[in-house]
Amino acid sequence: MPIPESKRRNNDAYNAKCDYISLRPIKPVGAAIRAAAQAAGDSLQGYVIQACQDRMRREGQPLEVNAPGDK
């Protein structure tokens, strides 16, 4: 069943705002991260992003950086 054109446009607009970061931990580490995310009731992506944001705050790093050309 094809998706409606409006849904495809909304998905495309959302994806255009997103970055893509790929992680490849060894399997035991990946399994531990997945288990921790599940135990916390978070999605894997949400758990990893929150962990990164927490560390960035501790290290005094900005949580957002404007890329060249951003307004």
Predicted model as a PDB file, atoms N, CA, C, CB and O in Angstrom, pLDDT in the B-factor column:
MODEL        1                                                                  
ATOM      1  N   MET A   1       0.844  -1.178   0.000  1.00 82.00           N  
ATOM      2  CA  MET A   1       0.000   0.000   0.000  1.00 82.00           C  
ATOM      3  C   MET A   1       0.894   1.247   0.000  1.00 82.00           C  
ATOM      4  CB  MET A   1      -0.963  -0.005   1.227  1.00 82.00           C  
ATOM      5  O   MET A   1       1.687   1.430   0.923  1.00 82.00           O  
ATOM      6  N   PRO A   2       0.780   2.091  -1.002  1.00 87.00           N  
ATOM      7  CA  PRO A   2       1.627   3.281  -1.065  1.00 87.00           C  
ATOM      8  C   PRO A   2       1.225   4.305   0.002  1.00 87.00           C  
ATOM      9  CB  PRO A   2       1.548   3.916  -2.461  1.00 87.00           C  
ATOM     10  O   PRO A   2       0.071   4.373   0.425  1.00 87.00           O  
ATOM     11  N   ILE A   3       2.203   5.086   0.416  1.00 88.00           N  
ATOM     12  CA  ILE A   3       1.904   6.117   1.414  1.00 88.00           C  
ATOM     13  C   ILE A   3       1.345   7.345   0.703  1.00 88.00           C  
ATOM     14  CB  ILE A   3       3.177   6.487   2.245  1.00 88.00           C  
ATOM     15  O   ILE A   3       1.689   7.604  -0.450  1.00 88.00           O  
ATOM     16  N   PRO A   4       0.492   8.096   1.379  1.00 93.00           N  
ATOM     17  CA  PRO A   4      -0.066   9.305   0.763  1.00 93.00           C  
ATOM     18  C   PRO A   4       1.038  10.325   0.453  1.00 93.00           C  
ATOM     19  CB  PRO A   4      -1.128   9.938   1.689  1.00 93.00           C  
ATOM     20  O   PRO A   4       2.057  10.391   1.140  1.00 93.00           O  
ATOM     21  N   GLU A   5       0.809  11.101  -0.579  1.00 93.00           N  
ATOM     22  CA  GLU A   5       1.782  12.119  -0.994  1.00 93.00           C  
ATOM     23  C   GLU A   5       2.081  13.101   0.135  1.00 93.00           C  
ATOM     24  CB  GLU A   5       1.267  12.880  -2.219  1.00 93.00           C  
ATOM     25  O   GLU A   5       3.229  13.510   0.304  1.00 93.00           O  
ATOM     26  N   SER A   6       1.062  13.486   0.912  1.00 94.00           N  
ATOM     27  CA  SER A   6       1.275  14.436   2.012  1.00 94.00           C  
ATOM     28  C   SER A   6       2.194  13.844   3.079  1.00 94.00           C  
ATOM     29  CB  SER A   6      -0.071  14.838   2.642  1.00 94.00           C  
ATOM     30  O   SER A   6       3.020  14.559   3.647  1.00 94.00           O  
ATOM     31  N   LYS A   7       2.060  12.557   3.354  1.00 94.00           N  
ATOM     32  CA  LYS A   7       2.923  11.893   4.336  1.00 94.00           C  
ATOM     33  C   LYS A   7       4.356  11.852   3.831  1.00 94.00           C  
ATOM     34  CB  LYS A   7       2.420  10.463   4.633  1.00 94.00           C  
ATOM     35  O   LYS A   7       5.288  12.089   4.600  1.00 94.00           O  
ATOM     36  N   ARG A   8       4.546  11.556   2.551  1.00 94.00           N  
ATOM     37  CA  ARG A   8       5.884  11.523   1.968  1.00 94.00           C  
ATOM     38  C   ARG A   8       6.536  12.903   2.048  1.00 94.00           C  
ATOM     39  CB  ARG A   8       5.824  11.042   0.505  1.00 94.00           C  
ATOM     40  O   ARG A   8       7.717  13.010   2.375  1.00 94.00           O  
ATOM     41  N   ARG A   9       5.765  13.969   1.749  1.00 95.00           N  
ATOM     42  CA  ARG A   9       6.314  15.331   1.829  1.00 95.00           C  
ATOM     43  C   ARG A   9       6.715  15.676   3.253  1.00 95.00           C  
ATOM     44  CB  ARG A   9       5.293  16.354   1.312  1.00 95.00           C  
ATOM     45  O   ARG A   9       7.771  16.266   3.482  1.00 95.00           O  
ATOM     46  N   ASN A  10       5.861  15.303   4.222  1.00 95.00           N  
ATOM     47  CA  ASN A  10       6.181  15.570   5.628  1.00 95.00           C  
ATOM     48  C   ASN A  10       7.430  14.798   6.061  1.00 95.00           C  
ATOM     49  CB  ASN A  10       4.988  15.196   6.532  1.00 95.00           C  
ATOM     50  O   ASN A  10       8.288  15.345   6.754  1.00 95.00           O  
ATOM     51  N   ASN A  11       7.534  13.536   5.656  1.00 94.00           N  
ATOM     52  CA  ASN A  11       8.720  12.740   5.974  1.00 94.00           C  
ATOM     53  C   ASN A  11       9.968  13.360   5.357  1.00 94.00           C  
ATOM     54  CB  ASN A  11       8.547  11.296   5.481  1.00 94.00           C  
ATOM     55  O   ASN A  11      11.005  13.453   6.013  1.00 94.00           O  
ATOM     56  N   ASP A  12       9.871  13.783   4.102  1.00 94.00           N  
ATOM     57  CA  ASP A  12      11.016  14.400   3.426  1.00 94.00           C  
ATOM     58  C   ASP A  12      11.445  15.683   4.124  1.00 94.00           C  
ATOM     59  CB  ASP A  12      10.677  14.691   1.962  1.00 94.00           C  
ATOM     60  O   ASP A  12      12.640  15.932   4.285  1.00 94.00           O  
ATOM     61  N   ALA A  13      10.476  16.504   4.540  1.00 95.00           N  
ATOM     62  CA  ALA A  13      10.793  17.760   5.228  1.00 95.00           C  
ATOM     63  C   ALA A  13      11.477  17.478   6.565  1.00 95.00           C  
ATOM     64  CB  ALA A  13       9.512  18.600   5.447  1.00 95.00           C  
ATOM     65  O   ALA A  13      12.442  18.153   6.923  1.00 95.00           O  
ATOM     66  N   TYR A  14      10.984  16.486   7.301  1.00 93.00           N  
ATOM     67  CA  TYR A  14      11.600  16.126   8.582  1.00 93.00           C  
ATOM     68  C   TYR A  14      13.010  15.593   8.365  1.00 93.00           C  
ATOM     69  CB  TYR A  14      10.744  15.080   9.323  1.00 93.00           C  
ATOM     70  O   TYR A  14      13.940  16.013   9.054  1.00 93.00           O  
ATOM     71  N   ASN A  15      13.181  14.683   7.427  1.00 93.00           N  
ATOM     72  CA  ASN A  15      14.493  14.088   7.175  1.00 93.00           C  
ATOM     73  C   ASN A  15      15.511  15.115   6.703  1.00 93.00           C  
ATOM     74  CB  ASN A  15      14.373  12.983   6.149  1.00 93.00           C  
ATOM     75  O   ASN A  15      16.704  14.956   6.959  1.00 93.00           O  
ATOM     76  N   ALA A  16      15.067  16.162   6.021  1.00 94.00           N  
ATOM     77  CA  ALA A  16      15.982  17.213   5.564  1.00 94.00           C  
ATOM     78  C   ALA A  16      16.576  17.970   6.749  1.00 94.00           C  
ATOM     79  CB  ALA A  16      15.253  18.190   4.623  1.00 94.00           C  
ATOM     80  O   ALA A  16      17.666  18.533   6.637  1.00 94.00           O  
ATOM     81  N   LYS A  17      15.871  17.991   7.887  1.00 92.00           N  
ATOM     82  CA  LYS A  17      16.355  18.685   9.082  1.00 92.00           C  
ATOM     83  C   LYS A  17      17.283  17.823   9.917  1.00 92.00           C  
ATOM     84  CB  LYS A  17      15.190  19.133   9.927  1.00 92.00           C  
ATOM     85  O   LYS A  17      17.931  18.324  10.836  1.00 92.00           O  
ATOM     86  N   CYS A  18      17.358  16.534   9.611  1.00 92.00           N  
ATOM     87  CA  CYS A  18      18.085  15.590  10.457  1.00 92.00           C  
ATOM     88  C   CYS A  18      19.492  15.308   9.939  1.00 92.00           C  
ATOM     89  CB  CYS A  18      17.312  14.293  10.563  1.00 92.00           C  
ATOM     90  O   CYS A  18      19.753  15.331   8.736  1.00 92.00           O  
ATOM     91  N   ASP A  19      20.374  15.045  10.872  1.00 93.00           N  
ATOM     92  CA  ASP A  19      21.718  14.575  10.570  1.00 93.00           C  
ATOM     93  C   ASP A  19      21.683  13.049  10.650  1.00 93.00           C  
ATOM     94  CB  ASP A  19      22.791  15.189  11.559  1.00 93.00           C  
ATOM     95  O   ASP A  19      20.735  12.472  11.182  1.00 93.00           O  
ATOM     96  N   TYR A  20      22.693  12.417  10.133  1.00 92.00           N  
ATOM     97  CA  TYR A  20      22.783  10.963  10.209  1.00 92.00           C  
ATOM     98  C   TYR A  20      24.133  10.606  10.801  1.00 92.00           C  
ATOM     99  CB  TYR A  20      22.590  10.302   8.807  1.00 92.00           C  
ATOM    100  O   TYR A  20      25.175  10.969  10.254  1.00 92.00           O  
ATOM    101  N   ILE A  21      24.115   9.899  11.913  1.00 94.00           N  
ATOM    102  CA  ILE A  21      25.337   9.458  12.583  1.00 94.00           C  
ATOM    103  C   ILE A  21      25.208   7.952  12.778  1.00 94.00           C  
ATOM    104  CB  ILE A  21      25.562  10.212  13.963  1.00 94.00           C  
ATOM    105  O   ILE A  21      24.239   7.475  13.369  1.00 94.00           O  
ATOM    106  N   SER A  22      26.177   7.218  12.286  1.00 95.00           N  
ATOM    107  CA  SER A  22      26.135   5.764  12.375  1.00 95.00           C  
ATOM    108  C   SER A  22      27.104   5.294  13.454  1.00 95.00           C  
ATOM    109  CB  SER A  22      26.476   5.115  11.011  1.00 95.00           C  
ATOM    110  O   SER A  22      28.242   5.759  13.522  1.00 95.00           O  
ATOM    111  N   LEU A  23      26.648   4.375  14.291  1.00 95.00           N  
ATOM    112  CA  LEU A  23      27.487   3.791  15.328  1.00 95.00           C  
ATOM    113  C   LEU A  23      27.596   2.294  15.084  1.00 95.00           C  
ATOM    114  CB  LEU A  23      26.918   4.083  16.743  1.00 95.00           C  
ATOM    115  O   LEU A  23      26.631   1.662  14.654  1.00 95.00           O  
ATOM    116  N   ARG A  24      28.763   1.724  15.355  1.00 97.00           N  
ATOM    117  CA  ARG A  24      28.955   0.288  15.177  1.00 97.00           C  
ATOM    118  C   ARG A  24      29.717  -0.286  16.362  1.00 97.00           C  
ATOM    119  CB  ARG A  24      29.703  -0.007  13.863  1.00 97.00           C  
ATOM    120  O   ARG A  24      30.885  -0.652  16.238  1.00 97.00           O  
ATOM    121  N   PRO A  25      29.043  -0.364  17.525  1.00 97.00           N  
ATOM    122  CA  PRO A  25      29.722  -0.949  18.682  1.00 97.00           C  
ATOM    123  C   PRO A  25      29.852  -2.460  18.500  1.00 97.00           C  
ATOM    124  CB  PRO A  25      28.957  -0.623  19.992  1.00 97.00           C  
ATOM    125  O   PRO A  25      29.112  -3.073  17.731  1.00 97.00           O  
ATOM    126  N   ILE A  26      30.806  -3.047  19.221  1.00 98.00           N  
ATOM    127  CA  ILE A  26      30.878  -4.505  19.182  1.00 98.00           C  
ATOM    128  C   ILE A  26      29.592  -5.047  19.816  1.00 98.00           C  
ATOM    129  CB  ILE A  26      32.166  -5.043  19.933  1.00 98.00           C  
ATOM    130  O   ILE A  26      28.961  -4.365  20.623  1.00 98.00           O  
ATOM    131  N   LYS A  27      29.209  -6.263  19.452  1.00 98.00           N  
ATOM    132  CA  LYS A  27      27.895  -6.788  19.823  1.00 98.00           C  
ATOM    133  C   LYS A  27      27.595  -6.759  21.317  1.00 98.00           C  
ATOM    134  CB  LYS A  27      27.773  -8.181  19.340  1.00 98.00           C  
ATOM    135  O   LYS A  27      26.485  -6.377  21.690  1.00 98.00           O  
ATOM    136  N   PRO A  28      28.521  -7.140  22.190  1.00 98.00           N  
ATOM    137  CA  PRO A  28      28.186  -7.092  23.625  1.00 98.00           C  
ATOM    138  C   PRO A  28      27.905  -5.664  24.109  1.00 98.00           C  
ATOM    139  CB  PRO A  28      29.328  -7.697  24.450  1.00 98.00           C  
ATOM    140  O   PRO A  28      27.023  -5.451  24.942  1.00 98.00           O  
ATOM    141  N   VAL A  29      28.650  -4.696  23.590  1.00 98.00           N  
ATOM    142  CA  VAL A  29      28.418  -3.300  23.978  1.00 98.00           C  
ATOM    143  C   VAL A  29      27.078  -2.827  23.427  1.00 98.00           C  
ATOM    144  CB  VAL A  29      29.566  -2.386  23.470  1.00 98.00           C  
ATOM    145  O   VAL A  29      26.315  -2.166  24.132  1.00 98.00           O  
ATOM    146  N   GLY A  30      26.789  -3.161  22.173  1.00 98.00           N  
ATOM    147  CA  GLY A  30      25.508  -2.791  21.587  1.00 98.00           C  
ATOM    148  C   GLY A  30      24.344  -3.392  22.350  1.00 98.00           C  
ATOM    149  O   GLY A  30      23.339  -2.721  22.582  1.00 98.00           O  
ATOM    150  N   ALA A  31      24.472  -4.651  22.743  1.00 98.00           N  
ATOM    151  CA  ALA A  31      23.414  -5.310  23.505  1.00 98.00           C  
ATOM    152  C   ALA A  31      23.213  -4.631  24.857  1.00 98.00           C  
ATOM    153  CB  ALA A  31      23.744  -6.796  23.704  1.00 98.00           C  
ATOM    154  O   ALA A  31      22.081  -4.482  25.318  1.00 98.00           O  
ATOM    155  N   ALA A  32      24.307  -4.222  25.488  1.00 98.00           N  
ATOM    156  CA  ALA A  32      24.204  -3.547  26.787  1.00 98.00           C  
ATOM    157  C   ALA A  32      23.524  -2.184  26.632  1.00 98.00           C  
ATOM    158  CB  ALA A  32      25.606  -3.375  27.422  1.00 98.00           C  
ATOM    159  O   ALA A  32      22.718  -1.799  27.479  1.00 98.00           O  
ATOM    160  N   ILE A  33      23.835  -1.464  25.578  1.00 98.00           N  
ATOM    161  CA  ILE A  33      23.206  -0.156  25.333  1.00 98.00           C  
ATOM    162  C   ILE A  33      21.720  -0.342  25.072  1.00 98.00           C  
ATOM    163  CB  ILE A  33      23.878   0.571  24.136  1.00 98.00           C  
ATOM    164  O   ILE A  33      20.897   0.395  25.615  1.00 98.00           O  
ATOM    165  N   ARG A  34      21.366  -1.330  24.236  1.00 98.00           N  
ATOM    166  CA  ARG A  34      19.950  -1.603  23.943  1.00 98.00           C  
ATOM    167  C   ARG A  34      19.196  -1.976  25.218  1.00 98.00           C  
ATOM    168  CB  ARG A  34      19.820  -2.736  22.900  1.00 98.00           C  
ATOM    169  O   ARG A  34      18.074  -1.516  25.430  1.00 98.00           O  
ATOM    170  N   ALA A  35      19.800  -2.803  26.062  1.00 98.00           N  
ATOM    171  CA  ALA A  35      19.156  -3.216  27.310  1.00 98.00           C  
ATOM    172  C   ALA A  35      18.966  -2.028  28.251  1.00 98.00           C  
ATOM    173  CB  ALA A  35      19.983  -4.308  28.001  1.00 98.00           C  
ATOM    174  O   ALA A  35      17.928  -1.906  28.902  1.00 98.00           O  
ATOM    175  N   ALA A  36      19.963  -1.160  28.321  1.00 98.00           N  
ATOM    176  CA  ALA A  36      19.858   0.015  29.184  1.00 98.00           C  
ATOM    177  C   ALA A  36      18.759   0.954  28.684  1.00 98.00           C  
ATOM    178  CB  ALA A  36      21.207   0.759  29.250  1.00 98.00           C  
ATOM    179  O   ALA A  36      18.006   1.510  29.483  1.00 98.00           O  
ATOM    180  N   ALA A  37      18.668   1.130  27.369  1.00 98.00           N  
ATOM    181  CA  ALA A  37      17.619   1.981  26.804  1.00 98.00           C  
ATOM    182  C   ALA A  37      16.247   1.410  27.118  1.00 98.00           C  
ATOM    183  CB  ALA A  37      17.797   2.128  25.284  1.00 98.00           C  
ATOM    184  O   ALA A  37      15.336   2.142  27.505  1.00 98.00           O  
ATOM    185  N   GLN A  38      16.101   0.101  26.951  1.00 98.00           N  
ATOM    186  CA  GLN A  38      14.822  -0.545  27.231  1.00 98.00           C  
ATOM    187  C   GLN A  38      14.466  -0.427  28.710  1.00 98.00           C  
ATOM    188  CB  GLN A  38      14.864  -2.020  26.812  1.00 98.00           C  
ATOM    189  O   GLN A  38      13.316  -0.152  29.051  1.00 98.00           O  
ATOM    190  N   ALA A  39      15.443  -0.633  29.588  1.00 98.00           N  
ATOM    191  CA  ALA A  39      15.198  -0.534  31.032  1.00 98.00           C  
ATOM    192  C   ALA A  39      14.778   0.876  31.428  1.00 98.00           C  
ATOM    193  CB  ALA A  39      16.449  -0.942  31.814  1.00 98.00           C  
ATOM    194  O   ALA A  39      13.993   1.065  32.358  1.00 98.00           O  
ATOM    195  N   ALA A  40      15.315   1.868  30.707  1.00 98.00           N  
ATOM    196  CA  ALA A  40      14.963   3.261  30.988  1.00 98.00           C  
ATOM    197  C   ALA A  40      13.636   3.658  30.350  1.00 98.00           C  
ATOM    198  CB  ALA A  40      16.065   4.185  30.496  1.00 98.00           C  
ATOM    199  O   ALA A  40      13.109   4.739  30.613  1.00 98.00           O  
ATOM    200  N   GLY A  41      13.099   2.770  29.505  1.00 98.00           N  
ATOM    201  CA  GLY A  41      11.845   3.086  28.825  1.00 98.00           C  
ATOM    202  C   GLY A  41      12.026   4.044  27.666  1.00 98.00           C  
ATOM    203  O   GLY A  41      11.079   4.715  27.256  1.00 98.00           O  
ATOM    204  N   ASP A  42      13.238   4.112  27.136  1.00 98.00           N  
ATOM    205  CA  ASP A  42      13.554   5.020  26.024  1.00 98.00           C  
ATOM    206  C   ASP A  42      13.772   4.234  24.748  1.00 98.00           C  
ATOM    207  CB  ASP A  42      14.801   5.867  26.342  1.00 98.00           C  
ATOM    208  O   ASP A  42      14.045   3.034  24.775  1.00 98.00           O  
ATOM    209  N   SER A  43      13.647   4.937  23.623  1.00 97.00           N  
ATOM    210  CA  SER A  43      14.077   4.350  22.361  1.00 97.00           C  
ATOM    211  C   SER A  43      15.595   4.322  22.368  1.00 97.00           C  
ATOM    212  CB  SER A  43      13.524   5.151  21.127  1.00 97.00           C  
ATOM    213  O   SER A  43      16.230   5.047  23.134  1.00 97.00           O  
ATOM    214  N   LEU A  44      16.169   3.499  21.531  1.00 97.00           N  
ATOM    215  CA  LEU A  44      17.628   3.445  21.437  1.00 97.00           C  
ATOM    216  C   LEU A  44      18.187   4.802  21.036  1.00 97.00           C  
ATOM    217  CB  LEU A  44      18.068   2.369  20.429  1.00 97.00           C  
ATOM    218  O   LEU A  44      19.145   5.286  21.638  1.00 97.00           O  
ATOM    219  N   GLN A  45      17.589   5.417  20.018  1.00 96.00           N  
ATOM    220  CA  GLN A  45      18.059   6.724  19.569  1.00 96.00           C  
ATOM    221  C   GLN A  45      17.942   7.762  20.672  1.00 96.00           C  
ATOM    222  CB  GLN A  45      17.277   7.177  18.342  1.00 96.00           C  
ATOM    223  O   GLN A  45      18.880   8.526  20.903  1.00 96.00           O  
ATOM    224  N   GLY A  46      16.807   7.803  21.357  1.00 96.00           N  
ATOM    225  CA  GLY A  46      16.612   8.771  22.427  1.00 96.00           C  
ATOM    226  C   GLY A  46      17.604   8.577  23.557  1.00 96.00           C  
ATOM    227  O   GLY A  46      18.106   9.548  24.124  1.00 96.00           O  
ATOM    228  N   TYR A  47      17.887   7.328  23.885  1.00 98.00           N  
ATOM    229  CA  TYR A  47      18.821   7.016  24.961  1.00 98.00           C  
ATOM    230  C   TYR A  47      20.235   7.485  24.608  1.00 98.00           C  
ATOM    231  CB  TYR A  47      18.817   5.506  25.252  1.00 98.00           C  
ATOM    232  O   TYR A  47      20.910   8.111  25.426  1.00 98.00           O  
ATOM    233  N   VAL A  48      20.672   7.181  23.401  1.00 97.00           N  
ATOM    234  CA  VAL A  48      22.021   7.558  22.975  1.00 97.00           C  
ATOM    235  C   VAL A  48      22.151   9.081  22.877  1.00 97.00           C  
ATOM    236  CB  VAL A  48      22.361   6.904  21.617  1.00 97.00           C  
ATOM    237  O   VAL A  48      23.156   9.648  23.307  1.00 97.00           O  
ATOM    238  N   ILE A  49      21.139   9.741  22.314  1.00 95.00           N  
ATOM    239  CA  ILE A  49      21.196  11.203  22.204  1.00 95.00           C  
ATOM    240  C   ILE A  49      21.224  11.844  23.586  1.00 95.00           C  
ATOM    241  CB  ILE A  49      19.994  11.736  21.396  1.00 95.00           C  
ATOM    242  O   ILE A  49      21.982  12.787  23.817  1.00 95.00           O  
ATOM    243  N   GLN A  50      20.403  11.339  24.508  1.00 96.00           N  
ATOM    244  CA  GLN A  50      20.386  11.889  25.861  1.00 96.00           C  
ATOM    245  C   GLN A  50      21.740  11.695  26.549  1.00 96.00           C  
ATOM    246  CB  GLN A  50      19.271  11.231  26.689  1.00 96.00           C  
ATOM    247  O   GLN A  50      22.217  12.594  27.242  1.00 96.00           O  
ATOM    248  N   ALA A  51      22.355  10.532  26.361  1.00 97.00           N  
ATOM    249  CA  ALA A  51      23.672  10.280  26.948  1.00 97.00           C  
ATOM    250  C   ALA A  51      24.708  11.260  26.388  1.00 97.00           C  
ATOM    251  CB  ALA A  51      24.113   8.823  26.681  1.00 97.00           C  
ATOM    252  O   ALA A  51      25.543  11.779  27.128  1.00 97.00           O  
ATOM    253  N   CYS A  52      24.648  11.504  25.098  1.00 96.00           N  
ATOM    254  CA  CYS A  52      25.580  12.464  24.482  1.00 96.00           C  
ATOM    255  C   CYS A  52      25.338  13.870  25.016  1.00 96.00           C  
ATOM    256  CB  CYS A  52      25.436  12.453  22.946  1.00 96.00           C  
ATOM    257  O   CYS A  52      26.285  14.588  25.337  1.00 96.00           O  
ATOM    258  N   GLN A  53      24.070  14.262  25.112  1.00 95.00           N  
ATOM    259  CA  GLN A  53      23.753  15.598  25.623  1.00 95.00           C  
ATOM    260  C   GLN A  53      24.208  15.756  27.067  1.00 95.00           C  
ATOM    261  CB  GLN A  53      22.250  15.870  25.516  1.00 95.00           C  
ATOM    262  O   GLN A  53      24.735  16.807  27.431  1.00 95.00           O  
ATOM    263  N   ASP A  54      24.015  14.735  27.897  1.00 96.00           N  
ATOM    264  CA  ASP A  54      24.455  14.802  29.291  1.00 96.00           C  
ATOM    265  C   ASP A  54      25.966  14.997  29.364  1.00 96.00           C  
ATOM    266  CB  ASP A  54      24.044  13.525  30.053  1.00 96.00           C  
ATOM    267  O   ASP A  54      26.449  15.821  30.140  1.00 96.00           O  
ATOM    268  N   ARG A  55      26.708  14.247  28.563  1.00 96.00           N  
ATOM    269  CA  ARG A  55      28.158  14.395  28.588  1.00 96.00           C  
ATOM    270  C   ARG A  55      28.576  15.765  28.077  1.00 96.00           C  
ATOM    271  CB  ARG A  55      28.819  13.300  27.755  1.00 96.00           C  
ATOM    272  O   ARG A  55      29.475  16.388  28.641  1.00 96.00           O  
ATOM    273  N   MET A  56      27.938  16.235  27.024  1.00 94.00           N  
ATOM    274  CA  MET A  56      28.269  17.559  26.496  1.00 94.00           C  
ATOM    275  C   MET A  56      28.048  18.639  27.539  1.00 94.00           C  
ATOM    276  CB  MET A  56      27.439  17.859  25.253  1.00 94.00           C  
ATOM    277  O   MET A  56      28.856  19.559  27.664  1.00 94.00           O  
ATOM    278  N   ARG A  57      26.956  18.533  28.291  1.00 95.00           N  
ATOM    279  CA  ARG A  57      26.701  19.504  29.362  1.00 95.00           C  
ATOM    280  C   ARG A  57      27.809  19.445  30.416  1.00 95.00           C  
ATOM    281  CB  ARG A  57      25.323  19.239  30.019  1.00 95.00           C  
ATOM    282  O   ARG A  57      28.319  20.480  30.844  1.00 95.00           O  
ATOM    283  N   ARG A  58      28.177  18.234  30.831  1.00 96.00           N  
ATOM    284  CA  ARG A  58      29.237  18.081  31.844  1.00 96.00           C  
ATOM    285  C   ARG A  58      30.559  18.673  31.372  1.00 96.00           C  
ATOM    286  CB  ARG A  58      29.431  16.602  32.191  1.00 96.00           C  
ATOM    287  O   ARG A  58      31.315  19.231  32.168  1.00 96.00           O  
ATOM    288  N   GLU A  59      30.835  18.549  30.084  1.00 96.00           N  
ATOM    289  CA  GLU A  59      32.106  19.037  29.531  1.00 96.00           C  
ATOM    290  C   GLU A  59      32.034  20.483  29.066  1.00 96.00           C  
ATOM    291  CB  GLU A  59      32.533  18.165  28.377  1.00 96.00           C  
ATOM    292  O   GLU A  59      33.021  21.024  28.568  1.00 96.00           O  
ATOM    293  N   GLY A  60      30.863  21.120  29.227  1.00 94.00           N  
ATOM    294  CA  GLY A  60      30.715  22.521  28.841  1.00 94.00           C  
ATOM    295  C   GLY A  60      30.664  22.742  27.335  1.00 94.00           C  
ATOM    296  O   GLY A  60      31.001  23.821  26.848  1.00 94.00           O  
ATOM    297  N   GLN A  61      30.247  21.730  26.609  1.00 91.00           N  
ATOM    298  CA  GLN A  61      30.141  21.856  25.155  1.00 91.00           C  
ATOM    299  C   GLN A  61      28.765  22.406  24.791  1.00 91.00           C  
ATOM    300  CB  GLN A  61      30.385  20.485  24.458  1.00 91.00           C  
ATOM    301  O   GLN A  61      27.781  22.118  25.474  1.00 91.00           O  
ATOM    302  N   PRO A  62      28.690  23.201  23.714  1.00 88.00           N  
ATOM    303  CA  PRO A  62      27.372  23.698  23.287  1.00 88.00           C  
ATOM    304  C   PRO A  62      26.521  22.533  22.770  1.00 88.00           C  
ATOM    305  CB  PRO A  62      27.524  24.794  22.182  1.00 88.00           C  
ATOM    306  O   PRO A  62      27.037  21.606  22.146  1.00 88.00           O  
ATOM    307  N   LEU A  63      25.220  22.592  23.035  1.00 85.00           N  
ATOM    308  CA  LEU A  63      24.327  21.532  22.581  1.00 85.00           C  
ATOM    309  C   LEU A  63      23.903  21.739  21.129  1.00 85.00           C  
ATOM    310  CB  LEU A  63      23.097  21.463  23.478  1.00 85.00           C  
ATOM    311  O   LEU A  63      23.393  20.812  20.500  1.00 85.00           O  
ATOM    312  N   GLU A  64      24.104  22.922  20.597  1.00 86.00           N  
ATOM    313  CA  GLU A  64      23.798  23.186  19.199  1.00 86.00           C  
ATOM    314  C   GLU A  64      24.895  24.062  18.623  1.00 86.00           C  
ATOM    315  CB  GLU A  64      22.405  23.860  19.042  1.00 86.00           C  
ATOM    316  O   GLU A  64      25.392  24.975  19.283  1.00 86.00           O  
ATOM    317  N   VAL A  65      25.261  23.776  17.404  1.00 80.00           N  
ATOM    318  CA  VAL A  65      26.253  24.563  16.681  1.00 80.00           C  
ATOM    319  C   VAL A  65      25.643  24.898  15.343  1.00 80.00           C  
ATOM    320  CB  VAL A  65      27.619  23.799  16.521  1.00 80.00           C  
ATOM    321  O   VAL A  65      25.166  24.006  14.641  1.00 80.00           O  
ATOM    322  N   ASN A  66      25.649  26.166  14.973  1.00 76.00           N  
ATOM    323  CA  ASN A  66      25.133  26.539  13.666  1.00 76.00           C  
ATOM    324  C   ASN A  66      26.123  26.146  12.598  1.00 76.00           C  
ATOM    325  CB  ASN A  66      24.834  28.038  13.599  1.00 76.00           C  
ATOM    326  O   ASN A  66      27.298  26.507  12.656  1.00 76.00           O  
ATOM    327  N   ALA A  67      25.640  25.407  11.627  1.00 65.00           N  
ATOM    328  CA  ALA A  67      26.487  25.007  10.505  1.00 65.00           C  
ATOM    329  C   ALA A  67      26.637  26.198   9.555  1.00 65.00           C  
ATOM    330  CB  ALA A  67      25.887  23.764   9.758  1.00 65.00           C  
ATOM    331  O   ALA A  67      25.767  27.068   9.521  1.00 65.00           O  
ATOM    332  N   PRO A  68      27.723  26.249   8.785  1.00 60.00           N  
ATOM    333  CA  PRO A  68      27.868  27.330   7.808  1.00 60.00           C  
ATOM    334  C   PRO A  68      26.651  27.350   6.881  1.00 60.00           C  
ATOM    335  CB  PRO A  68      29.182  27.163   6.986  1.00 60.00           C  
ATOM    336  O   PRO A  68      26.211  26.315   6.382  1.00 60.00           O  
ATOM    337  N   GLY A  69      26.130  28.539   6.668  1.00 59.00           N  
ATOM    338  CA  GLY A  69      24.976  28.682   5.804  1.00 59.00           C  
ATOM    339  C   GLY A  69      23.649  28.626   6.526  1.00 59.00           C  
ATOM    340  O   GLY A  69      22.617  28.938   5.933  1.00 59.00           O  
ATOM    341  N   ASP A  70      23.646  28.229   7.818  1.00 58.00           N  
ATOM    342  CA  ASP A  70      22.405  28.232   8.591  1.00 58.00           C  
ATOM    343  C   ASP A  70      22.032  29.662   8.914  1.00 58.00           C  
ATOM    344  CB  ASP A  70      22.546  27.396   9.889  1.00 58.00           C  
ATOM    345  O   ASP A  70      22.892  30.530   9.061  1.00 58.00           O  
ATOM    346  N   LYS A  71      20.746  29.892   9.022  1.00 53.00           N  
ATOM    347  CA  LYS A  71      20.277  31.235   9.367  1.00 53.00           C  
ATOM    348  C   LYS A  71      19.762  31.254  10.772  1.00 53.00           C  
ATOM    349  CB  LYS A  71      19.192  31.708   8.406  1.00 53.00           C  
ATOM    350  O   LYS A  71      19.321  32.297  11.254  1.00 53.00           O  
TER     351      LYS A  71                                                      
ENDMDL                                                                          
END                                                                             
